[in-house]
């Protein structure tokens, strides 16, 4: 099907494709904005989970992150090596007590500012009107004012 000016008509809009495309843009913008903090979107998510749930298990982190326990162990070791988290009971056979360090908390605060700037860029007053509507709908659905 073609439009009046011999250009192809736009494809049928799929909610899944539109949201996936927007999600990729969000992840790209966040990734670029977090890079100066030496954070990835995944590391930020993991750090945030640990901060909200001190003492969370590796299994719980894997479930929340949608990844494997082995991947979480590797990621937590990297966060610990960077001084962002510590495991108070790091002994074989013992449940871990993972918590965010003061440096990790400082980094999370800086990352929250970065995320807020990206949110404003993509969904704020100067953003594309459709993206503003998406942002409004997400905030309404999840009870978040901003």
N, CA, C and O of each residue as an XYZ file, in Angstrom:
584
protein
N       0.850     -1.177      0.000
C       0.000      0.000      0.000
C       0.894      1.237      0.000
O       1.895      1.297      0.714
N       0.515      2.220     -0.813
C       1.289      3.456     -0.864
C       0.410      4.637     -0.509
O      -0.814      4.593     -0.639
N       1.058      5.679     -0.064
C       0.360      6.918      0.256
C       0.184      7.731     -1.022
O       0.651      7.326     -2.087
N      -0.472      8.849     -0.921
C      -0.764      9.679     -2.097
C       0.487     10.157     -2.822
O       0.443     10.322     -4.041
N       1.575     10.382     -2.146
C       2.779     10.923     -2.784
C       3.760      9.824     -3.210
O       4.958     10.080     -3.334
N       3.266      8.621     -3.430
C       4.058      7.469     -3.863
C       5.070      6.984     -2.835
O       5.955      6.192     -3.158
N       4.947      7.446     -1.622
C       5.797      6.935     -0.535
C       5.059      5.775      0.110
O       3.828      5.757      0.134
N       5.789      4.820      0.625
C       5.114      3.709      1.298
C       4.328      4.205      2.511
O       4.762      5.107      3.228
N       3.193      3.609      2.717
C       2.401      3.934      3.898
C       3.124      3.392      5.121
O       3.844      2.399      5.020
N       2.945      4.027      6.272
C       3.608      3.515      7.488
C       3.079      2.123      7.825
O       1.928      1.801      7.533
N       3.917      1.312      8.434
C       3.468     -0.032      8.797
C       2.390      0.038      9.887
O       2.243      1.048     10.574
N       1.665     -1.031     10.019
C       0.691     -1.124     11.096
C       1.455     -1.002     12.406
O       2.478     -1.660     12.596
N       0.965     -0.168     13.300
C       1.670      0.083     14.546
C       1.460     -1.068     15.517
O       0.330     -1.453     15.817
N       2.554     -1.598     15.992
C       2.541     -2.650     17.008
C       3.000     -2.035     18.321
O       4.072     -1.433     18.387
N       2.202     -2.182     19.352
C       2.580     -1.659     20.666
C       3.918     -2.246     21.100
O       4.769     -1.531     21.629
N       4.102     -3.530     20.882
C       5.354     -4.187     21.293
C       6.554     -3.583     20.581
O       7.578     -3.308     21.206
N       6.431     -3.379     19.284
C       7.560     -2.837     18.513
C       7.835     -1.398     18.917
O       8.992     -1.006     19.068
N       6.780     -0.606     19.092
C       6.970      0.787     19.507
C       7.669      0.849     20.863
O       8.620      1.611     21.040
N       7.194      0.037     21.829
C       7.810      0.059     23.159
C       9.234     -0.485     23.139
O      10.104      0.028     23.843
N       9.476     -1.516     22.341
C      10.835     -2.052     22.232
C      11.776     -1.007     21.639
O      12.905     -0.851     22.103
N      11.316     -0.299     20.624
C      12.129      0.755     20.021
C      12.420      1.857     21.023
O      13.552      2.329     21.128
N      11.392      2.266     21.762
C      11.581      3.296     22.783
C      12.512      2.794     23.892
O      13.358      3.545     24.379
N      12.359      1.538     24.287
C      13.227      0.976     25.332
C      14.690      0.980     24.893
O      15.579      1.263     25.696
N      14.936      0.673     23.648
C      16.319      0.697     23.153
C      16.875      2.113     23.177
O      18.044      2.322     23.503
N      16.042      3.079     22.832
C      16.502      4.475     22.877
C      16.802      4.880     24.317
O      17.818      5.521     24.587
N      15.921      4.509     25.236
C      16.121      4.832     26.654
C      17.414      4.199     27.146
O      18.221      4.861     27.798
N      17.616      2.912     26.836
C      18.825      2.227     27.293
C      20.077      2.866     26.706
O      21.096      2.979     27.388
N      20.006      3.281     25.457
C      21.152      3.939     24.825
C      21.452      5.276     25.495
O      22.606      5.572     25.806
N      20.420      6.082     25.715
C      20.604      7.387     26.378
C      21.135      7.207     27.799
O      22.059      7.903     28.221
N      20.534      6.258     28.535
C      21.001      6.014     29.908
C      22.433      5.497     29.919
O      23.248      5.926     30.735
N      22.735      4.580     29.017
C      24.094      4.036     28.959
C      25.129      5.116     28.727
O      26.166      5.150     29.390
N      24.844      5.998     27.785
C      25.768      7.094     27.486
C      25.883      8.056     28.665
O      26.971      8.540     28.973
N      24.758      8.329     29.322
C      24.773      9.272     30.445
C      25.450      8.683     31.683
O      26.057      9.412     32.467
N      25.347      7.362     31.856
C      25.957      6.704     33.022
C      27.439      6.394     32.830
O      28.159      6.175     33.804
N      27.892      6.373     31.589
C      29.286      6.004     31.298
C      30.308      6.835     32.074
O      31.274      6.261     32.578
N      30.146      8.163     32.199
C      31.124      8.926     32.977
C      31.209      8.492     34.446
O      32.220      8.725     35.109
N      30.147      7.864     34.946
C      30.159      7.357     36.322
C      30.714      5.935     36.394
O      30.772      5.328     37.463
N      31.121      5.419     35.233
C      31.601      4.042     35.114
C      30.531      3.045     35.547
O      30.819      2.041     36.198
N      29.291      3.346     35.171
C      28.162      2.471     35.441
C      27.495      2.088     34.134
O      27.474      2.859     33.175
N      26.949      0.879     34.116
C      26.076      0.449     33.039
C      24.665      0.409     33.608
O      24.477      0.497     34.822
N      23.684      0.278     32.742
C      22.306      0.168     33.200
C      22.158     -1.061     34.097
O      21.484     -1.003     35.125
N      22.784     -2.165     33.711
C      22.720     -3.391     34.511
C      23.365     -3.245     35.882
O      22.799     -3.671     36.888
N      24.549     -2.645     35.920
C      25.226     -2.444     37.215
C      24.433     -1.507     38.111
O      24.369     -1.704     39.324
N      23.820     -0.472     37.503
C      22.985      0.440     38.270
C      21.800     -0.314     38.869
O      21.472     -0.128     40.040
N      21.165     -1.157     38.075
C      20.032     -1.931     38.573
C      20.422     -2.835     39.729
O      19.718     -2.903     40.737
N      21.534     -3.524     39.587
C      22.010     -4.414     40.638
C      22.350     -3.639     41.898
O      21.984     -4.052     42.999
N      23.033     -2.540     41.753
C      23.384     -1.698     42.896
C      22.119     -1.168     43.581
O      22.042     -1.120     44.809
N      21.140     -0.778     42.781
C      19.873     -0.298     43.335
C      19.131     -1.370     44.110
O      18.584     -1.100     45.179
N      19.109     -2.606     43.570
C      18.463     -3.718     44.286
C      19.143     -3.959     45.633
O      18.470     -4.146     46.646
N      20.463     -3.956     45.643
C      21.214     -4.200     46.884
C      20.953     -3.081     47.884
O      20.813     -3.338     49.080
N      20.887     -1.844     47.407
C      20.645     -0.712     48.304
C      19.258     -0.790     48.938
O      19.090     -0.490     50.120
N      18.268     -1.194     48.147
C      16.895     -1.269     48.662
C      16.655     -2.480     49.549
O      15.741     -2.482     50.373
N      17.476     -3.511     49.379
C      17.260     -4.755     50.116
C      18.568     -5.273     50.711
O      19.078     -6.301     50.266
N      19.119     -4.580     51.712
C      20.380     -5.055     52.307
C      20.219     -6.500     52.764
O      19.194     -6.872     53.336
N      21.234     -7.304     52.506
C      21.188     -8.704     52.884
C      20.508     -9.592     51.855
O      20.317    -10.784     52.095
N      20.135     -9.017     50.697
C      19.485     -9.782     49.638
C      20.411    -10.925     49.195
O      21.632    -10.768     49.170
N      19.827    -12.056     48.852
C      20.622    -13.209     48.437
C      20.991    -13.104     46.955
O      20.387    -12.345     46.197
N      21.985    -13.877     46.573
C      22.377    -13.932     45.172
C      21.227    -14.477     44.328
O      21.007    -14.014     43.209
N      20.502    -15.447     44.852
C      19.353    -16.013     44.127
C      18.274    -14.968     43.911
O      17.709    -14.878     42.821
N      17.981    -14.179     44.933
C      16.976    -13.124     44.800
C      17.434    -12.072     43.788
O      16.642    -11.608     42.968
N      18.701    -11.704     43.848
C      19.231    -10.738     42.886
C      19.119    -11.272     41.460
O      18.780    -10.528     40.540
N      19.401    -12.556     41.280
C      19.307    -13.158     39.948
C      17.865    -13.109     39.444
O      17.624    -12.775     38.284
N      16.911    -13.440     40.308
C      15.498    -13.393     39.905
C      15.087    -11.970     39.540
O      14.438    -11.758     38.516
N      15.458    -10.996     40.363
C      15.078     -9.606     40.102
C      15.747     -9.069     38.838
O      15.176     -8.240     38.130
N      16.952     -9.543     38.562
C      17.716     -9.053     37.416
C      17.425     -9.834     36.140
O      17.822     -9.418     35.052
N      16.737    -10.957     36.269
C      16.456    -11.787     35.102
C      17.710    -12.421     34.532
O      17.863    -12.547     33.317
N      18.610    -12.820     35.430
C      19.879    -13.416     34.999
C      20.193    -14.624     35.864
O      19.361    -15.039     36.671
N      21.359    -15.183     35.711
C      21.742    -16.371     36.477
C      22.449    -15.980     37.774
O      22.990    -14.883     37.908
N      22.424    -16.905     38.710
C      23.132    -16.686     39.980
C      24.621    -16.503     39.710
O      25.266    -15.663     40.338
N      25.168    -17.280     38.784
C      26.591    -17.164     38.451
C      26.909    -15.761     37.918
O      27.929    -15.177     38.285
N      26.046    -15.224     37.062
C      26.266    -13.870     36.546
C      26.205    -12.837     37.658
O      26.978    -11.879     37.669
N      25.277    -13.035     38.602
C      25.163    -12.105     39.729
C      26.412    -12.178     40.598
O      26.916    -11.144     41.037
N      26.926    -13.396     40.856
C      28.164    -13.536     41.637
C      29.291    -12.739     40.973
O      30.025    -12.011     41.641
N      29.417    -12.886     39.657
C      30.469    -12.172     38.923
C      30.277    -10.665     39.027
O      31.232     -9.927     39.267
N      29.042    -10.210     38.846
C      28.766     -8.770     38.898
C      28.995     -8.208     40.297
O      29.549     -7.119     40.444
N      28.573     -8.941     41.319
C      28.767     -8.468     42.698
C      30.251     -8.425     43.038
O      30.695     -7.514     43.736
N      31.023     -9.395     42.557
C      32.477     -9.359     42.778
C      33.079     -8.102     42.153
O      33.958     -7.473     42.742
N      32.605     -7.736     40.960
C      33.106     -6.530     40.300
C      32.699     -5.279     41.082
O      33.496     -4.353     41.233
N      31.453     -5.253     41.582
C      31.016     -4.113     42.400
C      31.828     -4.033     43.691
O      32.178     -2.943     44.142
N      32.125     -5.179     44.279
C      32.931     -5.205     45.508
C      34.355     -4.745     45.225
O      34.930     -3.989     46.008
N      34.929     -5.197     44.108
C      36.295     -4.781     43.743
C      36.358     -3.273     43.507
O      37.397     -2.652     43.730
N      35.258     -2.688     43.060
C      35.203     -1.239     42.835
C      34.885     -0.485     44.121
O      34.845      0.745     44.120
N      34.659     -1.211     45.224
C      34.388     -0.572     46.510
C      32.955     -0.085     46.667
O      32.676      0.753     47.525
N      32.038     -0.607     45.842
C      30.654     -0.130     45.861
C      29.738     -0.966     46.756
O      28.725     -0.469     47.248
N      30.095     -2.233     46.964
C      29.335     -3.111     47.857
C      30.323     -3.936     48.666
O      31.507     -4.020     48.339
N      29.807     -4.544     49.734
C      30.625     -5.494     50.500
C      29.713     -6.631     50.926
O      28.504     -6.469     51.089
N      30.332     -7.775     51.097
C      29.629     -8.966     51.554
C      30.164     -9.259     52.947
O      31.300     -9.707     53.105
N      29.342     -9.005     53.947
C      29.777     -9.152     55.338
C      30.029    -10.604     55.751
O      30.708    -10.852     56.747
N      29.494    -11.553     55.003
C      29.648    -12.962     55.406
C      30.223    -13.812     54.281
O      29.832    -14.968     54.119
N      31.129    -13.267     53.520
C      31.667    -13.967     52.343
C      32.466    -15.200     52.751
O      33.697    -15.199     52.736
N      31.735    -16.250     53.115
C      32.354    -17.534     53.449
C      31.635    -18.611     52.661
O      30.416    -18.558     52.499
N      32.372    -19.572     52.180
C      31.767    -20.681     51.451
C      30.742    -21.375     52.342
O      31.026    -21.677     53.501
N      29.569    -21.623     51.809
C      28.529    -22.322     52.551
C      27.660    -21.423     53.408
O      26.677    -21.890     53.983
N      27.991    -20.157     53.508
C      27.196    -19.225     54.312
C      26.368    -18.333     53.409
O      26.778    -17.989     52.300
N      25.206    -17.967     53.898
C      24.395    -16.998     53.168
C      25.118    -15.658     53.191
O      25.712    -15.278     54.201
N      25.062    -14.961     52.094
C      25.741    -13.675     52.001
C      24.886    -12.560     52.577
O      23.657    -12.629     52.568
N      25.547    -11.551     53.067
C      24.893    -10.329     53.511
C      25.530     -9.197     52.728
O      26.500     -8.580     53.170
N      24.970     -8.935     51.560
C      25.527     -7.938     50.652
C      24.907     -6.589     50.976
O      23.693     -6.472     51.145
N      25.761     -5.567     51.060
C      25.256     -4.222     51.321
C      26.073     -3.205     50.541
O      27.218     -3.455     50.165
N      25.461     -2.062     50.310
C      26.108     -0.966     49.593
C      27.038     -0.228     50.555
O      26.687      0.009     51.711
N      28.210      0.130     50.073
C      29.157      0.917     50.866
C      28.801      2.401     50.747
O      27.917      2.777     49.978
N      29.488      3.222     51.504
C      29.280      4.677     51.415
C      29.586      5.168     49.999
O      28.878      6.028     49.475
N      30.631      4.631     49.383
C      30.969      5.004     48.008
C      29.870      4.563     47.046
O      29.532      5.291     46.113
N      29.311      3.372     47.270
C      28.204      2.901     46.441
C      26.982      3.788     46.583
O      26.299      4.071     45.599
N      26.703      4.231     47.806
C      25.564      5.126     48.047
C      25.786      6.472     47.353
O      24.851      7.042     46.790
N      27.017      6.977     47.394
C      27.339      8.236     46.714
C      27.129      8.087     45.207
O      26.571      8.970     44.556
N      27.581      6.969     44.671
C      27.424      6.727     43.244
C      25.945      6.594     42.859
O      25.529      7.079     41.807
N      25.165      5.943     43.703
C      23.726      5.831     43.446
C      23.062      7.203     43.421
O      22.203      7.460     42.578
N      23.447      8.072     44.324
C      22.899      9.435     44.337
C      23.234     10.164     43.034
O      22.378     10.822     42.443
N      24.482     10.040     42.597
C      24.887     10.674     41.337
C      24.125     10.065     40.161
O      23.729     10.775     39.236
N      23.922      8.758     40.202
C      23.202      8.081     39.126
C      21.732      8.501     39.095
O      21.143      8.612     38.020
N      21.139      8.734     40.262
C      19.742      9.202     40.298
C      19.609     10.542     39.579
O      18.623     10.781     38.881
N      20.590     11.407     39.749
C      20.574     12.697     39.059
C      20.679     12.502     37.546
O      19.997     13.181     36.779
N      21.528     11.581     37.127
C      21.688     11.282     35.703
C      20.384     10.727     35.138
O      19.943     11.148     34.069
N      19.765      9.786     35.850
C      18.507      9.189     35.398
C      17.423     10.263     35.296
O      16.640     10.264     34.346
N      17.374     11.163     36.258
C      16.384     12.243     36.221
C      16.586     13.125     34.988
O      15.614     13.552     34.365
N      17.846     13.401     34.635
C      18.114     14.210     33.440
C      17.667     13.476     32.168
O      17.098     14.084     31.262
N      17.927     12.173     32.110
C      17.502     11.391     30.944
C      15.974     11.328     30.891
O      15.385     11.460     29.818
N      15.334     11.127     32.039
C      13.868     11.137     32.083
C      13.322     12.452     31.543
O      12.372     12.465     30.759
N      13.932     13.559     31.968
C      13.472     14.868     31.511
C      13.693     15.022     30.009
O      12.829     15.545     29.305
N      14.833     14.574     29.519
C      15.134     14.657     28.094
C      14.116     13.876     27.267
O      13.611     14.373     26.260
N      13.821     12.662     27.697
C      12.964     11.786     26.908
C      11.471     11.963     27.159
O      10.655     11.704     26.274
N      11.105     12.411     28.380
C       9.690     12.445     28.748
C       9.240     13.773     29.357
O       8.075     13.919     29.726
N      10.144     14.733     29.464
C       9.830     16.019     30.090
C       9.130     16.979     29.158
O       8.729     16.605     28.056
N       8.982     18.220     29.597
C       8.222     19.237     28.861
C       8.707     19.488     27.433
O       7.901     19.810     26.560
N      10.004     19.347     27.183
C      10.532     19.623     25.843
C      10.604     18.375     24.963
O      11.028     18.458     23.810
N      10.194     17.220     25.494
C      10.266     15.961     24.743
C       9.158     15.880     23.697
O       8.205     16.659     23.710
N       9.307     14.933     22.810
C       8.283     14.634     21.819
C       6.942     14.436     22.534
O       6.890     13.739     23.548
N       5.857     15.034     22.027
C       4.560     14.934     22.715
C       4.092     13.492     22.958
O       3.492     13.200     23.992
N       4.361     12.613     22.028
C       3.956     11.213     22.222
C       4.759     10.588     23.357
O       4.207      9.848     24.171
N       6.058     10.877     23.418
C       6.875     10.350     24.518
C       6.430     10.930     25.850
O       6.461     10.231     26.863
N       6.018     12.188     25.873
C       5.481     12.771     27.110
C       4.241     11.988     27.550
O       4.067     11.711     28.737
N       3.390     11.634     26.600
C       2.195     10.849     26.924
C       2.578      9.485     27.482
O       1.962      9.009     28.435
N       3.580      8.862     26.901
C       4.055      7.564     27.403
C       4.559      7.731     28.833
O       4.225      6.931     29.707
N       5.361      8.765     29.075
C       5.866      9.030     30.420
C       4.736      9.262     31.409
O       4.762      8.739     32.523
N       3.744     10.046     31.003
C       2.588     10.297     31.875
C       1.848      8.999     32.188
O       1.442      8.764     33.326
N       1.680      8.161     31.169
C       0.970      6.894     31.363
C       1.737      5.961     32.300
O       1.137      5.294     33.144
N       3.045      5.914     32.155
C       3.860      5.065     33.029
C       3.790      5.567     34.462
O       3.607      4.778     35.389
N       3.934      6.873     34.649
C       3.855      7.420     36.001
C       2.469      7.174     36.622
O       2.368      6.850     37.806
N       1.416      7.327     35.830
C       0.057      7.074     36.327
C      -0.125      5.591     36.687
O      -0.714      5.268     37.719
N       0.374      4.711     35.848
C       0.204      3.272     36.081
C       0.969      2.792     37.307
O       0.527      1.877     38.002
N       2.115      3.410     37.572
C       2.949      2.942     38.681
C       2.935      3.888     39.869
O       3.710      3.708     40.808
N       2.066      4.894     39.844
C       1.875      5.782     40.996
C       3.051      6.673     41.297
O       3.274      7.016     42.458
N       3.821      7.067     40.280
C       4.994      7.913     40.466
C       4.710      9.317     39.973
O       4.270      9.504     38.838
N       4.955     10.294     40.811
C       4.696     11.691     40.428
C       5.772     12.262     39.515
O       5.509     13.239     38.813
N       6.959     11.698     39.497
C       7.981     12.330     38.663
C       9.151     11.504     38.591
O      10.125     11.869     37.932
